[in-house]
Amino acid sequence: MKMLKQTPKIVALLMGSLMLLSSCSEDDDVATEPEAEILPPIVLDCDYFKEDRILENDPQRPIDYIVTCWARVQGSLKIEAGVVIEFENHAGLRVDLDNNVFEIKGTSSEPVILSGTSKQKGYWRGIFLSEAHNPNNLIEHTVIEYAGSQNLTGSSPVYEGSLAIRGSSGTTPQALTLNHVEISNGGSVGIDYHRVTKQNSVATSNLIITGNEDVPVKVSAEMAHIFDSSSSYSGNASDFLNITTSSYEIEDQTVTWEKLDVPYLVDGRVSIGDDGHLTIEAGVEMEFKSGAYLQPYGFLPPYNLSLKIMGTAADPVHLRAHNDINWGGIQYGFTQEDNIINYAIIENAKGDFPVGNHQNTGAIYMHASPKLRVSNTTFKDLQNCAFYSPYGADYFDNLEVTNVTFDNVAGGEYCDND
């Protein structure tokens, strides 16, 4: 998605000038229309967005509008194709419009441009959707550049980046669709969705997030699946899709984490709970911080949940430590679904699981005889065991292992605490 900033307006103005010059040279006696005047931008005051507004494209203005402050949007706001808005230092939009609509709708030939009055990373503040519940909220064919000058909130929970949505647990769901949006040259995170949950109506497609001074995306485990392979996340200071510790449970939903052009970075626990099903697709790369791990673990019968790691011979799934030393591993508990690990590389997993205070166990911790099939997988550079049972070898009864390789596994291939 290559977006040409301000080009349609500039081209139109230049073409008009060239036509006038050509006309004058051919026949000085022929009357010509006056040259189109180039107009300055309209400066919007801080109270401008308190009522319903439509921002229109004026071909005579290379820059249509200037926003000078951290403006609160309370009325419906629609920004039409081709509009160019520049924000002064630390200016931006705090969207508190309840059920009013928020719509930025460019086109492929006339994107909306949201930029800074100075073209330097982290110049203006960005967009924070604090109260935005209309299901038709949309940002489409839009460039958001040079934002992220400071955090979008001043107190906990902290939201940052060029664009963020407030978490809404227990309140009216937030709503926003992003399609063909470029977020570039920001001073921090690209998108901050770290507290977004499945009750929110959010979707993304065809994003380009690049040139930012932190990760392209922060998102909860519960909603990481909305960032998919239709988008590009590379070219940032820290190229990871960052799965944070907020809303870490995948329950009552079936989701897939797709192969992206950057690895996933997991900060803490990812829990696959009752009626939760997570599939990790071929080619996915995941890095885990030292206290991070995967936990497919049911608490209520019939323990309907699953974790499926589905690599291929040509494109295995790779799970490893972010610090190249250690991460937790996979802790299986009560589950009656078939769990699968196929064509994976699991390395540096130490077997530390903070919930339950389990330390120095194994890359795969097996509680309550979980159903698990492991095939075509390599366990590599483990400080402890590959498979670990806390109570005895009987807990391996539902384990099927085929074509598994153990490379530098210090604690043993199969261990039990009997």
Backbone torsions as a table, in degrees:
resi	resn	phi	psi	omega
1	MET	NA	94.9	179.0
2	LYS	-95.5	118.3	-178.3
3	MET	-108.8	126.7	-176.8
4	LEU	-96.2	110.7	-169.9
5	LYS	-76.4	122.8	174.2
6	GLN	66.3	2.0	-173.4
7	THR	-58.9	-48.0	-176.6
8	PRO	-56.8	-41.0	-179.0
9	LYS	-67.7	-46.6	-177.6
10	ILE	-64.1	-42.6	179.3
11	VAL	-61.4	-43.3	-179.0
12	ALA	-61.7	-42.9	-179.8
13	LEU	-66.5	-42.6	179.6
14	LEU	-65.6	-42.2	-179.9
15	MET	-62.8	-39.9	178.1
16	GLY	-61.1	-41.9	179.9
17	SER	-65.7	-42.7	-179.4
18	LEU	-63.9	-40.2	179.6
19	MET	-64.3	-38.6	178.2
20	LEU	-65.3	-42.4	178.6
21	LEU	-62.9	-41.9	180.0
22	SER	-64.0	-42.6	-179.8
23	SER	-62.0	-41.4	-179.0
24	CYS	-65.9	-38.5	-176.4
25	SER	-71.2	-29.9	-178.1
26	GLU	-77.3	-38.8	-175.7
27	ASP	-155.0	99.2	-176.7
28	ASP	-67.3	-19.1	-177.7
29	ASP	-82.3	-15.7	-177.9
30	VAL	-78.9	130.8	179.1
31	ALA	-67.5	137.3	179.3
32	THR	-121.0	152.0	177.2
33	GLU	-72.4	149.7	179.4
34	PRO	-63.8	147.0	-179.5
35	GLU	-63.3	139.3	-179.9
36	ALA	-60.9	131.8	-178.7
37	GLU	-81.9	135.0	174.3
38	ILE	-88.6	121.0	-173.6
39	LEU	-100.6	152.9	177.0
40	PRO	-77.4	164.7	177.7
41	PRO	-68.7	157.7	174.7
42	ILE	-89.0	126.2	179.4
43	VAL	-88.9	123.4	-178.4
44	LEU	-96.3	129.2	-179.2
45	ASP	-79.1	171.9	-171.6
46	CYS	-69.0	-20.0	179.5
47	ASP	-96.4	3.8	-171.5
48	TYR	-60.7	-35.6	-171.9
49	PHE	-92.1	14.6	178.5
50	LYS	-74.6	-16.7	176.8
51	GLU	-125.0	171.6	-177.5
52	ASP	-60.2	134.6	-178.5
53	ARG	-138.8	147.5	169.4
54	ILE	-124.8	121.6	178.5
55	LEU	-98.0	122.3	-173.7
56	GLU	-108.4	155.4	177.4
57	ASN	-82.5	126.3	174.5
58	ASP	-112.1	109.5	-177.7
59	PRO	-57.1	-21.0	179.6
60	GLN	-84.1	-5.4	179.1
61	ARG	-113.9	106.0	174.2
62	PRO	-55.0	-36.1	172.4
63	ILE	-119.6	120.8	-174.6
64	ASP	-77.8	-44.5	-171.9
65	TYR	-140.9	152.5	171.8
66	ILE	-121.0	131.7	173.5
67	VAL	-110.5	128.2	-170.3
68	THR	-103.8	-6.7	-170.4
69	CYS	-145.4	177.7	173.6
70	TRP	-81.5	88.9	-168.4
71	ALA	-88.1	138.0	179.0
72	ARG	-93.3	122.5	-179.5
73	VAL	-96.0	113.4	-178.6
74	GLN	-117.4	-28.6	174.4
75	GLY	-90.7	167.3	174.5
76	SER	-57.6	141.5	-179.6
77	LEU	-132.8	123.1	174.6
78	LYS	-122.8	127.4	178.7
79	ILE	-114.4	120.6	-171.5
80	GLU	-87.9	166.7	-177.5
81	ALA	-55.7	139.5	175.8
82	GLY	85.1	-6.8	-179.7
83	VAL	-68.5	137.5	174.7
84	VAL	-118.6	121.5	177.5
85	ILE	-120.2	132.8	173.7
86	GLU	-115.0	142.6	-177.2
87	PHE	-113.6	137.2	175.6
88	GLU	-75.1	172.5	-175.3
89	ASN	-54.2	125.7	179.3
90	HIS	67.4	6.2	174.8
91	ALA	-77.6	166.6	179.4
92	GLY	170.7	-167.3	-177.6
93	LEU	-124.5	122.5	168.8
94	ARG	-102.6	114.4	-171.2
95	VAL	-94.9	106.6	179.5
96	ASP	-123.6	61.9	-170.1
97	LEU	-108.8	10.0	175.6
98	ASP	54.1	-117.5	-177.6
99	ASN	-96.3	2.4	172.6
100	ASN	-67.3	159.4	-173.7
101	VAL	-92.3	143.2	174.8
102	PHE	-121.0	113.8	-173.7
103	GLU	-138.5	117.8	171.3
104	ILE	-114.1	109.3	-168.5
105	LYS	-130.1	91.6	172.1
106	GLY	-87.3	-171.6	172.9
107	THR	-129.9	171.9	-179.8
108	SER	-63.3	-32.3	-179.7
109	SER	-91.9	-22.0	179.2
110	GLU	-133.4	74.5	178.6
111	PRO	-69.1	156.8	167.8
112	VAL	-81.0	136.2	179.6
113	ILE	-115.4	121.1	173.3
114	LEU	-114.3	114.1	-170.1
115	SER	-139.0	-178.4	176.1
116	GLY	-100.4	154.6	174.8
117	THR	-67.7	-20.2	170.9
118	SER	-119.3	133.4	-175.4
119	LYS	-88.3	71.1	176.1
120	GLN	-135.1	146.7	-176.1
121	LYS	-58.1	134.9	177.3
122	GLY	67.1	44.3	-177.8
123	TYR	-91.3	-47.5	177.9
124	TRP	-107.4	171.6	-166.0
125	ARG	-80.6	-45.5	-179.4
126	GLY	124.2	-162.0	-177.6
127	ILE	-123.8	126.7	178.6
128	PHE	-123.5	117.2	177.9
129	LEU	-92.0	101.0	-177.7
130	SER	-90.6	-43.3	177.2
131	GLU	-136.2	93.7	-175.9
132	ALA	-142.6	95.6	-168.1
133	HIS	-110.8	-7.1	-177.2
134	ASN	-69.4	125.7	-178.0
135	PRO	-63.9	-13.3	179.6
136	ASN	-92.5	5.3	177.9
137	ASN	-58.5	133.8	-169.9
138	LEU	-151.1	138.7	164.0
139	ILE	-125.8	118.6	-172.8
140	GLU	-141.1	139.4	-179.1
141	HIS	46.7	62.4	-174.4
142	THR	-137.5	142.8	172.7
143	VAL	-108.9	125.3	173.9
144	ILE	-115.6	111.5	-172.3
145	GLU	-133.5	149.8	175.1
146	TYR	65.3	24.5	177.7
147	ALA	-92.3	-169.8	178.0
148	GLY	81.4	36.1	-177.5
149	SER	-72.8	-29.9	179.4
150	GLN	-158.2	167.7	-179.8
151	ASN	-55.8	147.8	-179.6
152	LEU	-80.1	-17.0	171.9
153	THR	-128.0	152.9	-176.6
154	GLY	-99.7	-4.8	180.0
155	SER	-140.7	171.3	-177.7
156	SER	-69.9	139.6	-2.9
157	PRO	-75.4	141.1	-177.4
158	VAL	-84.9	129.0	171.9
159	TYR	-113.1	143.0	-176.5
160	GLU	-139.6	178.2	173.5
161	GLY	101.3	-175.3	178.1
162	SER	-78.4	-28.3	-178.0
163	LEU	-148.2	132.9	179.2
164	ALA	-147.4	153.9	173.3
165	ILE	-122.3	135.3	177.2
166	ARG	-71.2	140.1	172.6
167	GLY	-64.4	150.9	-172.3
168	SER	-137.6	38.2	179.4
169	SER	-61.1	124.8	178.1
170	GLY	81.7	1.4	178.5
171	THR	-123.8	-179.3	178.2
172	THR	-58.7	131.7	-177.0
173	PRO	-61.4	143.0	171.0
174	GLN	-78.7	159.7	-178.4
175	ALA	-146.9	133.6	175.8
176	LEU	-166.5	133.5	172.2
177	THR	-111.8	129.9	175.1
178	LEU	-111.2	128.0	179.7
179	ASN	-145.0	126.8	-178.1
180	HIS	52.8	59.0	178.6
181	VAL	-117.5	132.8	173.8
182	GLU	-107.2	126.5	175.2
183	ILE	-119.9	112.4	-168.9
184	SER	-140.5	154.2	173.2
185	ASN	56.1	36.2	176.1
186	GLY	-83.2	161.8	-177.5
187	GLY	-86.7	-3.7	179.1
188	SER	-150.6	-130.8	179.4
189	VAL	-69.3	150.0	173.4
190	GLY	-71.8	-67.3	179.5
191	ILE	-121.9	133.0	176.4
192	ASP	-113.0	101.7	175.6
193	TYR	-117.5	33.4	-167.2
194	HIS	-71.2	-16.2	178.3
195	ARG	-116.1	14.5	178.9
196	VAL	-77.0	136.4	-179.0
197	THR	-120.6	173.8	-175.6
198	LYS	-68.9	-12.7	175.8
199	GLN	-74.5	-15.7	178.0
200	ASN	-82.9	146.9	178.6
201	SER	-98.1	86.7	-177.0
202	VAL	-128.4	145.3	179.5
203	ALA	-150.8	151.1	176.8
204	THR	-138.8	150.3	172.6
205	SER	-161.8	148.1	173.0
206	ASN	54.4	49.5	176.7
207	LEU	-93.0	153.0	165.5
208	ILE	-126.4	116.0	180.0
209	ILE	-122.9	107.7	-170.4
210	THR	-151.4	155.4	174.4
211	GLY	75.5	12.2	-178.6
212	ASN	-90.0	156.8	-171.5
213	GLU	-87.6	11.9	175.2
214	ASP	-147.9	-156.3	179.0
215	VAL	-69.1	154.3	177.3
216	PRO	-68.4	-34.9	-174.7
217	VAL	-142.9	137.0	162.6
218	LYS	-114.2	130.6	-175.1
219	VAL	-152.6	152.3	175.6
220	SER	-72.2	155.0	176.0
221	ALA	-59.2	-36.4	-177.6
222	GLU	-60.1	-28.3	-174.7
223	MET	-122.7	13.4	-178.8
224	ALA	-61.6	-25.2	-176.0
225	HIS	-68.1	-16.1	-178.4
226	ILE	-74.8	-12.5	175.9
227	PHE	-99.3	108.6	-168.0
228	ASP	-122.0	-172.3	-173.0
229	SER	-77.3	-0.7	173.3
230	SER	-72.6	-11.0	-173.6
231	SER	-114.8	164.8	176.1
232	SER	-119.7	134.8	-174.3
233	TYR	-124.6	12.1	-171.8
234	SER	-95.6	165.1	177.6
235	GLY	92.6	15.6	177.8
236	ASN	-100.9	169.8	-179.6
237	ALA	-61.8	-32.8	177.7
238	SER	-133.7	101.6	-170.5
239	ASP	-88.6	80.2	176.7
240	PHE	-143.4	145.7	162.7
241	LEU	-86.7	108.1	-167.9
242	ASN	-89.4	113.8	176.8
243	ILE	-92.8	113.7	-171.4
244	THR	-88.7	-178.6	-176.6
245	THR	-85.0	-10.8	178.7
246	SER	-76.6	143.4	177.0
247	SER	47.2	60.1	-173.1
248	TYR	-86.2	-3.2	-174.4
249	GLU	-96.8	131.8	171.7
250	ILE	-105.0	102.7	-177.6
251	GLU	-135.9	148.8	176.6
252	ASP	54.3	35.8	175.7
253	GLN	-159.4	153.9	176.9
254	THR	-117.0	117.2	-172.4
255	VAL	-134.1	161.6	178.4
256	THR	-130.7	133.8	170.8
257	TRP	-98.5	116.3	-174.3
258	GLU	-88.4	161.3	172.9
259	LYS	-67.2	125.6	179.2
260	LEU	-112.1	175.7	176.6
261	ASP	-87.2	7.3	172.0
262	VAL	-138.4	158.9	175.0
263	PRO	-73.2	160.6	165.9
264	TYR	-83.2	142.4	174.3
265	LEU	-121.6	116.8	-174.8
266	VAL	-101.4	124.0	-177.6
267	ASP	-81.7	-33.3	-173.5
268	GLY	-150.4	-141.3	-176.8
269	ARG	-78.6	138.4	167.5
270	VAL	-116.7	110.8	-174.7
271	SER	-103.0	125.3	173.0
272	ILE	-101.7	104.3	-172.9
273	GLY	-101.8	-163.5	-174.0
274	ASP	-57.6	130.7	-176.9
275	ASP	60.5	26.2	173.9
276	GLY	-106.7	137.3	-178.5
277	HIS	-138.4	118.3	-179.7
278	LEU	-118.7	125.7	172.5
279	THR	-111.2	129.8	175.8
280	ILE	-106.2	117.0	-170.1
281	GLU	-77.6	163.4	177.4
282	ALA	-54.4	138.3	175.8
283	GLY	86.0	-5.8	178.8
284	VAL	-65.8	134.8	172.2
285	GLU	-111.7	130.7	-179.7
286	MET	-129.6	133.0	172.6
287	GLU	-115.8	140.8	-175.6
288	PHE	-121.3	135.0	171.2
289	LYS	-69.4	168.0	-168.4
290	SER	-60.4	-29.8	179.4
291	GLY	-98.3	13.9	-174.7
292	ALA	-98.3	150.7	178.3
293	TYR	-165.6	167.3	174.4
294	LEU	-101.8	139.4	-175.2
295	GLN	-138.0	85.0	169.9
296	PRO	-79.2	106.4	-165.5
297	TYR	-155.1	109.9	179.0
298	GLY	-86.7	154.8	179.7
299	PHE	-121.0	-17.0	-179.2
300	LEU	-131.1	136.8	174.7
301	PRO	-59.5	146.1	10.6
302	PRO	-91.8	19.5	176.7
303	TYR	56.7	50.2	-177.7
304	ASN	-86.3	94.4	-178.9
305	LEU	-159.5	160.7	-179.9
306	SER	-159.5	150.5	168.6
307	LEU	-123.1	119.5	-179.9
308	LYS	-119.4	114.7	176.9
309	ILE	-102.9	106.1	-164.2
310	MET	-116.2	71.9	174.2
311	GLY	-79.8	179.4	173.3
312	THR	-132.0	169.7	178.9
313	ALA	-59.9	-39.6	-178.7
314	ALA	-82.0	-21.1	-172.3
315	ASP	-143.0	71.7	-178.8
316	PRO	-70.3	160.7	170.3
317	VAL	-85.8	135.7	-175.6
318	HIS	-120.4	119.5	177.7
319	LEU	-115.0	122.4	-175.7
320	ARG	-150.9	171.2	-178.9
321	ALA	-81.7	138.4	177.3
322	HIS	-66.3	-32.8	180.0
323	ASN	-93.3	6.8	-179.2
324	ASP	63.8	15.4	-178.0
325	ILE	-122.5	-55.8	-174.7
326	ASN	-157.8	149.6	165.7
327	TRP	-147.1	177.5	-172.3
328	GLY	-69.0	-61.0	-174.3
329	GLY	123.9	-151.1	-179.6
330	ILE	-122.1	122.2	-178.8
331	GLN	-107.9	107.9	178.1
332	TYR	-92.4	137.8	174.0
333	GLY	-124.2	-139.4	179.6
334	PHE	-65.4	122.9	175.5
335	THR	-159.1	134.8	178.0
336	GLN	-110.9	3.7	174.6
337	GLU	-88.9	156.4	173.6
338	ASP	-75.0	116.8	174.6
339	ASN	-97.0	141.9	-171.4
340	ILE	-130.6	135.0	165.9
341	ILE	-126.4	111.8	-176.6
342	ASN	-132.4	129.6	-178.6
343	TYR	51.3	69.2	177.6
344	ALA	-130.2	156.6	170.4
345	ILE	-119.5	118.4	-178.1
346	ILE	-117.4	112.9	-177.0
347	GLU	-133.1	153.5	176.7
348	ASN	69.1	5.7	-178.2
349	ALA	-72.6	123.9	-172.3
350	LYS	-95.9	-20.3	-177.2
351	GLY	85.2	32.5	174.6
352	ASP	-102.4	123.7	-178.6
353	PHE	-131.1	101.8	-173.5
354	PRO	-56.5	-39.2	176.2
355	VAL	-72.8	112.5	-173.2
356	GLY	100.7	-9.0	177.9
357	ASN	55.2	45.6	176.8
358	HIS	-93.6	128.0	-179.2
359	GLN	-132.9	148.6	175.2
360	ASN	52.4	52.8	-179.6
361	THR	-106.0	-93.8	-179.2
362	GLY	-157.8	164.4	179.5
363	ALA	-60.2	-38.1	175.7
364	ILE	-115.7	110.1	-179.7
365	TYR	-97.5	123.2	-171.7
366	MET	-117.6	102.7	176.5
367	HIS	-107.1	137.5	173.2
368	ALA	67.3	36.3	173.7
369	SER	46.6	57.7	-179.3
370	PRO	-65.9	148.3	174.5
371	LYS	-78.2	120.1	-174.4
372	LEU	-149.2	129.3	173.5
373	ARG	-115.2	123.2	179.9
374	VAL	-120.1	125.1	-178.0
375	SER	-144.2	150.0	172.6
376	ASN	51.9	42.7	-172.3
377	THR	-125.1	145.3	178.0
378	THR	-113.3	127.5	169.9
379	PHE	-100.1	126.4	-167.5
380	LYS	-137.0	134.9	172.4
381	ASP	53.4	58.5	178.4
382	LEU	-102.5	135.9	177.5
383	GLN	-75.1	-26.1	-176.8
384	ASN	-125.0	-133.6	-173.8
385	CYS	-91.5	163.5	171.4
386	ALA	-81.8	-58.8	176.9
387	PHE	-112.0	133.7	-176.8
388	TYR	-132.9	128.6	173.1
389	SER	-110.1	129.2	-176.4
390	PRO	-77.0	-16.4	-171.6
391	TYR	-124.4	-14.6	179.5
392	GLY	152.0	169.3	-175.0
393	ALA	-65.6	-20.4	179.2
394	ASP	-60.9	-23.0	-179.2
395	TYR	-75.1	-1.7	173.0
396	PHE	-96.1	7.6	-172.7
397	ASP	-61.0	-33.9	-177.9
398	ASN	-100.6	19.2	179.1
399	LEU	-97.6	125.3	174.7
400	GLU	-114.6	124.3	-176.6
401	VAL	-123.0	127.8	-179.5
402	THR	-138.1	126.8	173.9
403	ASN	54.0	54.6	179.2
404	VAL	-107.7	136.9	-177.9
405	THR	-111.8	137.2	177.3
406	PHE	-115.9	116.4	-175.0
407	ASP	-122.9	109.8	179.9
408	ASN	59.4	54.9	177.3
409	VAL	-101.0	105.3	-169.4
410	ALA	-72.2	-34.1	-172.5
411	GLY	-92.4	-7.6	-178.3
412	GLY	114.8	159.1	-176.5
413	GLU	-76.1	-45.4	180.0
414	TYR	-129.3	123.9	-178.7
415	CYS	-129.1	145.4	172.0
416	ASP	-138.7	158.3	-175.5
417	ASN	-102.2	38.0	-178.0
418	ASP	-84.4	NA	NA
